[in-house]
């Protein structure tokens, strides 16, 4: 069975691209007991679980996730807090679900989340940035929020950007993407009719606005959007092109500089060379005949 991908709420579970894309699980559940039962079942069925949650999520949610892993005493649960808006996180979860049926090990799949997040262009159309604290907002932009009819386009990742609609343009991806649009209390015409063509997206899909989005963007008068890679062959090529290492702590494979399961950082090249040299020296000492010096 493929590695299970979990998210913190059902509205972060996007429809699958095809029949091969597995569904996502929801963790944690309403109570600690149900969360423990559900997580244990996922481990029994899938072997490993990768749970994604926004870095800005409520403390009680993250505490329950860590409590579940602690009580189960399992090293097969990866808890990944990512600094992505809700729709961007949902898109990342969908990408991991696509890759989970490929031949990647659980360690590579978990550590690929940080890599894939760099290729997600997530933002929103807002009528006010007065309560926006996830992206740097200048005093001038705050003042313009009070102008009737003012609208702002905000990019949270991969590089924060805030522009006044009609005066500046958001920097888009330089590769083919599919855009997801989640309308809130604003019409989505600017996103679908202006931004999507400017970014030359290959297709546009409409999904419900996640409940967390209102808190994340500071207003319900928003249209959230996220553009990213959607072809599983391109995603596979991107992840497989990165050099794989072995985690020195838990032994799982990883890409990048940190293990997704035990969070141990990859030792620096100098540390690895020293460790290798020490190991060779120890082997040569053990190889000496009894009584030799």
Steps between C-alpha positions, in 0.01 A plus 500: 500500500622853429610730781194675650471879462299681768378858538335676792152554353280351231488826301873461432434174312487586130333275243743247348632554148434139403408160641862429593523793744422372852271697733637701791427427866402760760704527821453581779135409557255648752641325807837363601355149521356510147823655371705218654270235353500663158877552488569144617274369223687709242836364614371144495361542150764720335816453709584871512297822537596852387281760674504854360381807685537878452773645719240755612246240613346514846709373790246241610519330159878472499505390864259218424706387202814486711310330783382230259852431378631500857236263638537260208881522538524471124788606280279449194311829533640814334352828627576777251405858581532711185480875450242480222152652476217245539434448128873473432527231767205313349676510162822367653306216667351414161847488342628268774195279450590476131861408581406252773418235237846539343810311610618759753578387852305663788806702602551646152127573468490686834813705436379589149222714655739789562635473143156499339383793715756722324315443172154596629383855423235566763320827561170682515297792373399720797294813543697593813842425645427670834511165688749320280802394705634207294659721233690829553260793451622860471329792673407633157317176416324510837380851423377399154293223663259769614442629145159379376530239224871436557616145434834337564668195351723322749753224439606314814732240345756441363594870532267739686358779287212748538368716217203725435275342238516694173825675586758220532528132413574194708809303404385161375662162436726444201380142452172334413249489786139428583324766704246431774262782590293515821254792500399651832286812526656659191436415133777297335497668158831682546679182604356282224479765227814708560749324727466150356563612138789724613658199669425280196356226717409180318163458671286650777291314757257640756484358854330607825681752719662323800362609837850596620544747211300779663728498804815461290425797270335714768171534311225292344479742206757311299565271207781258580706343224787255469692396189737207484623197309228245432651243261619206710783426254639853548464474877676163492786637292543797734524287814709222346756750369609591854780305662386257767668463837452276800385654827777446754242480779210282381653347187225607257579640158463874456556782257597850603653586834253357755320172566123532473433239769751556781586861390872430545708734281736356244858530632722745319747355245789560740318314779427208270864484387615503863252226588618288206866550592428409864318187389791396281746560780291291738481221242878500456553479876260205526687336212833495687608156626473432872785666687596732212545876557 
